[in-house]
Amino acid sequence: MISVLLSLVIAQTPLQSYSAAFIEQSRRTDPQIDYTVTLPPNKNAYVLELRIHNAPNPSRLVIPNWAPGAYRLMNAGANISGFAAFTDDGRATVLSFTQDSPISWSVNTNGATSIVVRYATGLSDTAAWHRPNNRWFLRATSGMIDGPRTFMYLDGWKLTPTHVTFRLPVGWRVATGLVPTTDSATYWAPSYDVLIDSPVLVGHFLSYTFTAAGKPHRAVVDIGGAHATAGPLFVDMLKRITETAAGVFGGSLPYKDYTYIFVGGRGGGLEHLNSTTIGVTSETLARNPRGAEAVSAHEFFHTWNVKRIRPVELGPFDYEHEVRTLNLWWSEGVTDYYAELIQARAGLDSPAEVAQNLATSIANHNGNPARLVVSPERSSWTVWDDPAVNNGNVISYYLQGQLLGFLLDLAIRDSTDNAKSLDDVMRYLFDHFAGERGFTRDDLIAAVRAATGLDLHDFWQRYVSGADEVPWNDFVRAAGWEVVFSQAAATDARLSAISPAVQGGRWRAVVMPGSAAAAAGVRTGDELVRVNGRTIIDAGDVSAAVRGLRQGADVVVDVVRTTQPMTLRFKAGIYQRIQAELRDLPQQTEKMRRIRAGLFGAIPRN
């Protein structure tokens, strides 16, 4: 039995270091942990029951404080109610417990070898709880079970295999990346890490299946019926993305099966080991069945980059404390770059469209003064902090990493006459860091050297660890382009938002230096309450509140600053917006044409 379970652990998780720990645990009288999830008739919460056999005394139960891939503290303990513990011996004797911290409870087993722990989890804000999104909700027809906010773990025993059973209303189905069992209501996970890395959609939804690279895939959709006639184009998009991404790594897929989960919402997604959750509106897919292609390509490429090729800090996971790394620019931003390449290579977007997207990113980068202050490593490291942490300078490691991936790819192709590319670096990383050890900054530099022969230490010092101005044309010339900057008058109602450092709090303002909002006294880090009367739930509300405003329009921003409510007013002005174009050089060499074809077309093989 040990050998069978061990093989499944290795198949399901990239952290092969778990195998040795798993064997060590198997030599002891291990606790056995099984979960049951029940929905009460009013569907106001998920009700959890944990049965623990061979329970240690005390048994410390912990709800994670953050979720891998979402680098924010969750305050999940605040959503737990009705915690109780009993003996599991037929008498259900009540057991005492103490709450050690906002996220942990210690049960005194009082000599019992088997115990039952019960609690409920859900949001007290009914409107928010019923609102579909790609993480966690419950409504009359469906729900999303977010593992980190739902399942407690037994401290010291995260490597223990487990089962979870879903007791659902009649007619409700389950979609998840967990391993099914002979009982259609019960699923298996080789460890707690895999359990909570497997989101579960329950309820009524559409389901499509397809085969890619010889493996079964499922796409489930819970966003209303407007997209129903778009099924074939929708599935074709996902199949192309899946096979094209696999092509970067030689055409093979590192899992047995995969589930795409689409739910209503205004965007966003979260990667998982053999699944992803993506928020998209029915209106989006009604207009364009491929309307979710960019986020789908991004989340699916995470199957390799971050879920298996991971920074050393990101696994095994410490769920109680924030976990910082310098390398989110690689894990997220380079993934964004590959999302663009995948769309072109899959024939979903034209090379010209992708080039325009990259030019827009260059313009956004050069239009942000923070680019010369906050390095990609610094923006990665401070993701956990208030946005004002870098003296109010905010720049996205997604944006920085996407452009660094572009520059690295061009530099490698130029120096090797297109014989090598960033694809070779990704394959090297997968071969050497998808197992028991994650990578460090120095490992990335060494991987580039090993895969391509290039020493890019100076590149790292200037543009990754540092915040030097990027000489764009020194790089893009290799593919026959030049970056041409221009300026255009635009309405200055510039105001954006970033999610709070602790989930559940108000979104925070991000203010561009020199903007009309900054002149009015709005500060980066202010808690946003309303903009022009619109309640701010997320960044989309801020964009909607200022979209389409003309010069002279009134903008009213209600904020909270250090517990003090404030109302700030300004009139939309005019500013010169930076624009960028990737323009073809008039004289194209054969090498330039080969490099550009290599970026967007066939993957070079040697």
KOLGUTOR-178868 format. One line per field, with one value per residue (C-alpha): z, y, x; residue in one letter; residue number from 1. Coordinates in pm, whole numbers, plus 50000, padded with zeros to 5 digits. Each point is the difference from the previous one (the first is absolute). Last residue first. Layout:
N
c3 (Z:...)
c2 (Y:...)
c1 (X:...)
type (a:...)
seq (NUM:...)
END
This chain:
606
c3 (46817:49995:49943:50099:49693:49981:50195:50145:49747:49710:50154:50037:49647:49854:50191:49879:49637:50043:49996:49873:50065:50366:50096:50268:50350:50102:50329:50157:50305:50108:50013:50265:50007:50301:50181:50275:50360:50323:50314:50265:50315:50261:50270:50101:49882:49668:49894:49655:49811:49658:49809:49639:49820:49624:49869:49728:49905:50192:49791:50264:50345:50196:49784:50063:50374:50001:49806:50266:50258:50220:49982:50054:49717:50116:49784:50148:50322:50298:49896:50280:49939:49920:49722:50099:49884:50084:49715:49826:50010:49837:49730:49924:50068:50169:49896:50277:50104:50238:50226:49987:50325:50227:49942:49901:50206:49800:49821:49625:49775:49856:49721:49957:49698:49924:49771:49663:49722:49772:49798:50030:49783:50036:49714:50097:49714:49847:49787:50250:50130:49997:50297:50242:49957:49897:50345:50194:50338:50268:50299:50287:50157:50118:49674:49746:50078:50217:49809:49662:50143:50106:49652:49920:49684:49912:49921:50239:50255:49998:50024:50278:50189:50003:50117:50265:50132:50059:50180:49870:50166:50126:50022:49640:49727:50033:49766:49700:50026:50032:49694:49802:50097:49903:49662:49943:50076:49671:49834:49637:49912:49895:50352:50124:49835:50117:50359:50006:49843:50250:50290:49885:49962:50336:50155:49845:50152:50329:50039:49912:50233:50262:50003:50079:50304:50143:50309:50198:49930:50278:49879:49842:50347:50012:49886:49646:50147:49885:49642:49959:50136:49766:49703:50110:50149:49937:49626:49901:50267:49758:49806:49638:49893:50126:49861:49662:50001:50089:49710:49771:50124:49919:49658:49931:50104:49758:49718:50065:49949:50288:50043:49762:50276:49957:50038:50309:50149:49950:50187:50288:49998:50089:50279:50137:49995:50222:50246:50095:49876:50156:50302:50055:50302:50237:50313:50191:50228:50307:50109:49677:49993:49674:49889:49778:49866:50147:49742:49717:49792:49676:50080:50091:49941:49623:49892:50050:50020:49621:50049:50202:49743:49696:50164:50103:49640:49839:50208:49718:49770:49975:49913:50060:50191:50177:50139:50080:50200:50219:50067:50316:49960:50228:49905:50015:50026:50254:50041:49844:50098:49773:49957:49825:50083:50134:49894:50016:49778:50125:49772:50117:49919:49983:50066:50054:49874:49632:49712:49676:50034:50279:49789:49806:50314:49985:49641:50083:50289:49831:49686:50200:50202:49690:49828:50308:49979:49625:50036:50300:49874:49989:50380:50060:50114:50230:50338:50136:50140:49742:50026:49772:50020:49872:49929:49895:49665:49931:50026:50031:50039:50241:50052:50308:50065:50360:50281:50346:50141:49879:50201:50023:50008:50156:50340:49966:49833:50295:50242:49849:49760:49926:49959:49896:50129:49864:49705:50232:49792:50048:49813:50022:50064:49701:50065:49856:50218:49914:50159:49904:50354:50247:50099:50252:49875:50128:50043:50036:50134:49956:50283:49895:50192:50324:50236:50070:49905:49709:49969:49674:49879:49950:49863:49784:49825:49947:49720:50013:49784:49949:50310:50078:50157:49942:49998:49742:49637:50080:50027:50247:50259:50280:49910:50026:50322:50180:50283:49773:50031:50208:50236:50265:50114:50142:50058:50210:50000:50252:50298:50298:50094:49635:50109:49681:49897:49767:49746:49768:50230:50248:50265:50009:50285:49996:50224:49872:49997:50024:49672:50155:49686:50031:49795:50295:49947:49887:49932:49786:49937:49775:49773:49768:50231:49991:49631:50062:49639:49994:49643:49747:49797:49815:50308:50235:50322:50374:49979:50243:50278:50224:50293:50140:50358:50027:49671:49819:49899:49792:49904:49860:49875:49942:49807:49941:49700:50067:49936:49774:50164:49991:50155:49762:50121:49956:50152:50071:50082:50195:50104:50266:49951:50224:49895:49716:49748:50126:49901:49657:49953:50106:49738:49736:50087:49852:49672:50011:49649:50122:49851:49843:50292:50249:49781:49990:50378:50043:49796:50169:50348:49922)
c2 (52110:50105:50351:50052:50080:50333:50321:50041:49782:50191:50320:49850:49862:50336:50179:49746:50051:50370:50255:50354:50243:49901:49894:50215:49874:50299:50184:50257:50218:50202:50376:50133:50177:50072:49832:50224:49918:49907:49817:49868:49867:49735:49969:49645:50055:50133:49903:50108:50163:50124:50257:50069:50296:50016:50282:49795:49707:49685:49686:49758:50155:49792:49689:49987:50037:49730:49763:50037:49825:50051:50379:50153:50241:50349:50176:49770:49827:49832:49982:49946:50237:49814:50230:50343:50221:50357:50191:50033:49622:49956:50252:49794:50104:49673:49722:49895:49644:49986:49703:49745:49970:49704:49647:49874:50137:50191:50171:49958:50273:50295:50254:50374:50213:50245:50181:49999:49928:50201:49775:49936:49802:49721:49794:49663:49852:49663:49745:49714:50078:50370:49929:49977:50307:50181:49968:50161:49921:50264:49842:49864:49748:49642:49913:50266:50098:49717:49735:50122:50006:49636:49906:49747:49827:49636:49931:49738:49999:50378:50071:49743:50158:50338:49836:49799:50318:50152:49684:49691:49742:49665:49661:49961:50245:50173:49819:49875:50273:50266:49866:49994:50361:50106:49830:50180:50327:49948:49815:49950:50344:50125:49918:50358:50139:49716:50033:50378:49989:49743:50190:50325:49845:49825:50329:50163:49748:50014:50376:49995:49711:50149:50294:50348:50209:50291:50141:50019:49630:49882:50206:49692:49840:49691:49639:50080:50150:49729:49982:50379:50000:49725:50181:50317:50294:50346:50049:49811:50196:50295:49817:50103:49791:49683:50076:50083:49678:49804:50163:49901:49641:50000:50148:49727:49742:50145:50010:49638:49911:49873:49660:49822:49781:50150:50349:49926:49797:50285:50245:49757:49939:50363:49985:49691:50203:50247:49755:49754:50217:50329:49790:49942:50194:49778:50061:49754:50152:49790:49723:49802:49912:49812:49733:50186:50352:50125:49817:50188:49755:49806:49753:50210:50323:49972:49654:49988:50379:49988:49915:50312:50233:49831:50002:50366:50097:49771:50108:50177:49702:49946:50371:50221:49733:49904:50350:50042:49675:50159:49846:49880:49722:49707:49770:49629:49742:50158:50325:50345:50283:50223:50353:50150:50178:49701:49701:49663:49805:49686:49839:49645:49794:49631:49772:50279:50130:50045:49907:50191:50074:50255:50305:49776:49943:50367:49954:49686:50157:50334:49832:49770:50293:50203:49702:49949:50356:49980:49677:50121:50342:49910:49981:50338:50186:49716:50119:50022:49655:49839:49674:49916:49646:49856:49644:49930:49900:50334:50157:49814:50185:50023:50259:50053:50248:50084:49926:49968:49953:50142:49869:50155:49756:50158:49954:49624:49990:50175:49782:49691:49711:50124:49783:50071:49885:50066:49762:49718:49788:50277:50322:50165:50374:50236:50118:50016:49875:49968:50119:49819:49935:50235:49916:49783:50018:49748:50078:49735:50046:49906:50129:50248:50289:49809:50227:50223:49831:50206:50213:49990:50286:50322:49824:49765:50252:49832:50169:49987:49935:50044:50182:50179:49921:50183:49957:50051:50078:50222:49967:50239:49805:50052:50368:50069:49799:50179:49750:49807:49624:49721:49760:49782:49639:49791:49627:49796:49660:49881:50154:50058:50340:50113:50356:50197:50288:50266:50213:50297:50299:49847:49731:49940:49754:49668:49776:49679:49921:49628:49872:49666:49788:50000:50304:50231:50353:50340:50334:50310:50177:50273:50050:50305:50207:49719:50065:50331:49959:50131:50092:49837:49812:49723:49782:50094:50193:49973:49632:49849:49811:49710:49900:49657:49991:49712:49820:49849:49635:50049:50353:50061:50355:50141:50319:50204:50234:50312:50187:49733:50031:49622:49931:49895:49720:49945:49683:49966:49697:49990:49690:50065:49798:49724:50046:49857:50169:50341:49926:49883:50322:50211:49831:50047:50361:50097:49925:50340:49999:49849:49759:49733:49995:49955:49732:49802:50026:49873:49690:49937:50039:49761)
c1 (51803:49634:49872:49633:49794:49824:49980:50346:50177:49848:50133:50345:50000:49897:50274:50257:49894:50062:49722:50067:49717:49985:49649:49839:49925:49791:49987:49771:50061:49698:50036:49765:49666:49784:49715:49874:50079:49830:50109:49762:50164:49919:50273:50103:50360:49871:49649:49893:49714:50110:49794:50094:49846:50037:50218:50164:49782:49909:49957:50120:50038:49747:50039:50374:49947:49734:50225:50269:49781:49695:49995:49658:49919:49906:50257:50266:49899:50169:50366:50250:50290:50323:50116:49884:49713:50094:49838:50336:50036:49659:50091:50309:50359:50091:49759:49764:49925:49707:49947:49719:49810:50059:49880:50340:50287:50263:49713:49945:50134:49814:50021:49963:50080:49721:50240:49829:50247:50230:50227:50371:50237:50252:50137:50144:50198:49938:50185:50008:50351:49915:49774:50292:50221:49682:49852:50283:49838:50047:50172:49793:50235:49963:49825:50107:50359:50132:49808:50128:50354:49967:49881:50272:49881:50070:49634:49866:50283:50045:49628:49971:50290:49826:49679:50184:50162:49657:49890:49824:49777:50118:49827:49902:49907:50337:50242:49801:49737:50270:50180:49675:49928:50352:49966:49670:50180:50178:50285:50104:49862:50345:50123:50058:49686:49776:50122:49968:49653:49872:50152:49841:49653:50027:50108:49693:49761:50189:49965:49631:49918:50233:49762:50121:49919:50200:49830:50320:50062:49768:49702:49844:49962:50214:49972:50113:50318:50243:49876:50004:50355:50116:49849:50182:49810:50145:50055:49683:49810:49984:49726:49951:50297:49838:49655:50155:50204:49687:49815:50287:49969:49629:50072:50256:49740:49747:50256:50097:49632:49790:49834:50237:50141:50347:49856:49791:50285:50245:49776:49941:50375:50060:49742:50176:50321:49816:49850:50275:50285:49887:49903:50372:50116:49803:49796:49784:49738:49934:49765:49988:50370:50018:50242:50033:50010:50330:50212:49831:49798:50021:49723:49697:50191:50070:49888:49624:50036:49979:49632:49927:50155:49846:49657:50039:50076:49742:49701:49816:50037:49623:49975:49698:49809:50321:50044:49632:50005:50264:50339:50177:50254:50081:50286:50069:50276:50235:49811:50002:49770:49798:49885:49703:49680:49815:49799:50169:50237:50176:50261:50069:50311:50086:50296:50252:50335:49898:50229:50056:50370:49975:49912:49763:49793:49903:49883:49803:49811:49938:49871:49772:49868:49916:49838:49781:49868:49954:49799:49794:49894:49630:49993:50165:49690:49896:50123:50353:50076:50227:50189:50291:50134:50324:50108:50361:50149:50164:49656:49670:49673:49709:49727:49785:49722:49918:49754:50150:50347:50331:50294:50345:50294:50309:49834:50007:50342:50162:49803:50157:49934:49647:49691:49642:49660:49650:50029:50112:50240:50254:50074:50346:49977:50014:49648:49648:49713:49631:49677:49680:49883:50168:50358:50182:50359:50255:50370:50269:50352:50363:50224:50267:49843:50044:50194:49701:49675:49871:49688:49807:49780:50194:50308:49792:49775:49665:49809:49622:49699:49626:49875:50326:50336:50327:50377:50276:49912:49706:49624:49829:49799:50252:50048:49627:49971:50284:50054:50234:50035:50147:49829:50162:50020:50284:49956:50242:50166:50259:49823:50228:49861:50031:50083:49937:50225:49852:50187:49932:49937:50245:50007:49624:49961:49822:49790:49849:49627:49928:49857:49896:50045:50378:50096:50065:49881:50134:49829:50059:49668:50137:50299:50004:50222:50255:50049:50178:50114:50357:50088:50230:49743:50187:50021:49714:50045:49934:49924:49745:50178:49896:50222:49925:50127:50039:50057:49701:50033:49683:49900:49654:49962:49651:49947:49686:50021:49798:49674:49855:49655:49953:50343:50279:50225:50374:50148:50371:50213:50325:50189:50262:50313:50123:50358:50206:49771:50109:50359:49887:49803:50297:50214:49732:49926:50335:49828:49835:49859:49673:49748:50220:50243:49718:49843:50322:50022:49647:50073:50336:49852:49714)
type (n:r:p:i:a:g:f:l:g:a:r:i:r:r:m:k:e:t:q:q:p:l:d:r:l:e:a:q:i:r:q:y:i:g:a:k:f:r:l:t:m:p:q:t:t:r:v:v:d:v:v:v:d:a:g:q:r:l:g:r:v:a:a:s:v:d:g:a:d:i:i:t:r:g:n:v:r:v:l:e:d:g:t:r:v:g:a:a:a:a:a:s:g:p:m:v:v:a:r:w:r:g:g:q:v:a:p:s:i:a:s:l:r:a:d:t:a:a:a:q:s:f:v:v:e:w:g:a:a:r:v:f:d:n:w:p:v:e:d:a:g:s:v:y:r:q:w:f:d:h:l:d:l:g:t:a:a:r:v:a:a:i:l:d:d:r:t:f:g:r:e:g:a:f:h:d:f:l:y:r:m:v:d:d:l:s:k:a:n:d:t:s:d:r:i:a:l:d:l:l:f:g:l:l:q:g:q:l:y:y:s:i:v:n:g:n:n:v:a:p:d:d:w:v:t:w:s:s:r:e:p:s:v:v:l:r:a:p:n:g:n:h:n:a:i:s:t:a:l:n:q:a:v:e:a:p:s:d:l:g:a:r:a:q:i:l:e:a:y:y:d:t:v:g:e:s:w:w:l:n:l:t:r:v:e:h:e:y:d:f:p:g:l:e:v:p:r:i:r:k:v:n:w:t:h:f:f:e:h:a:s:v:a:e:a:g:r:p:n:r:a:l:t:e:s:t:v:g:i:t:t:s:n:l:h:e:l:g:g:g:r:g:g:v:f:i:y:t:y:d:k:y:p:l:s:g:g:f:v:g:a:a:t:e:t:i:r:k:l:m:d:v:f:l:p:g:a:t:a:h:a:g:g:i:d:v:v:a:r:h:p:k:g:a:a:t:f:t:y:s:l:f:h:g:v:l:v:p:s:d:i:l:v:d:y:s:p:a:w:y:t:a:s:d:t:t:p:v:l:g:t:a:v:r:w:g:v:p:l:r:f:t:v:h:t:p:t:l:k:w:g:d:l:y:m:f:t:r:p:g:d:i:m:g:s:t:a:r:l:f:w:r:n:n:p:r:h:w:a:a:t:d:s:l:g:t:a:y:r:v:v:i:s:t:a:g:n:t:n:v:s:w:s:i:p:s:d:q:t:f:s:l:v:t:a:r:g:d:d:t:f:a:a:f:g:s:i:n:a:g:a:n:m:l:r:y:a:g:p:a:w:n:p:i:v:l:r:s:p:n:p:a:n:h:i:r:l:e:l:v:y:a:n:k:n:p:p:l:t:v:t:y:d:i:q:p:d:t:r:r:s:q:e:i:f:a:a:s:y:s:q:l:p:t:q:a:i:v:l:s:l:l:v:s:i:m)
seq (606:605:604:603:602:601:600:599:598:597:596:595:594:593:592:591:590:589:588:587:586:585:584:583:582:581:580:579:578:577:576:575:574:573:572:571:570:569:568:567:566:565:564:563:562:561:560:559:558:557:556:555:554:553:552:551:550:549:548:547:546:545:544:543:542:541:540:539:538:537:536:535:534:533:532:531:530:529:528:527:526:525:524:523:522:521:520:519:518:517:516:515:514:513:512:511:510:509:508:507:506:505:504:503:502:501:500:499:498:497:496:495:494:493:492:491:490:489:488:487:486:485:484:483:482:481:480:479:478:477:476:475:474:473:472:471:470:469:468:467:466:465:464:463:462:461:460:459:458:457:456:455:454:453:452:451:450:449:448:447:446:445:444:443:442:441:440:439:438:437:436:435:434:433:432:431:430:429:428:427:426:425:424:423:422:421:420:419:418:417:416:415:414:413:412:411:410:409:408:407:406:405:404:403:402:401:400:399:398:397:396:395:394:393:392:391:390:389:388:387:386:385:384:383:382:381:380:379:378:377:376:375:374:373:372:371:370:369:368:367:366:365:364:363:362:361:360:359:358:357:356:355:354:353:352:351:350:349:348:347:346:345:344:343:342:341:340:339:338:337:336:335:334:333:332:331:330:329:328:327:326:325:324:323:322:321:320:319:318:317:316:315:314:313:312:311:310:309:308:307:306:305:304:303:302:301:300:299:298:297:296:295:294:293:292:291:290:289:288:287:286:285:284:283:282:281:280:279:278:277:276:275:274:273:272:271:270:269:268:267:266:265:264:263:262:261:260:259:258:257:256:255:254:253:252:251:250:249:248:247:246:245:244:243:242:241:240:239:238:237:236:235:234:233:232:231:230:229:228:227:226:225:224:223:222:221:220:219:218:217:216:215:214:213:212:211:210:209:208:207:206:205:204:203:202:201:200:199:198:197:196:195:194:193:192:191:190:189:188:187:186:185:184:183:182:181:180:179:178:177:176:175:174:173:172:171:170:169:168:167:166:165:164:163:162:161:160:159:158:157:156:155:154:153:152:151:150:149:148:147:146:145:144:143:142:141:140:139:138:137:136:135:134:133:132:131:130:129:128:127:126:125:124:123:122:121:120:119:118:117:116:115:114:113:112:111:110:109:108:107:106:105:104:103:102:101:100:99:98:97:96:95:94:93:92:91:90:89:88:87:86:85:84:83:82:81:80:79:78:77:76:75:74:73:72:71:70:69:68:67:66:65:64:63:62:61:60:59:58:57:56:55:54:53:52:51:50:49:48:47:46:45:44:43:42:41:40:39:38:37:36:35:34:33:32:31:30:29:28:27:26:25:24:23:22:21:20:19:18:17:16:15:14:13:12:11:10:9:8:7:6:5:4:3:2:1)
END
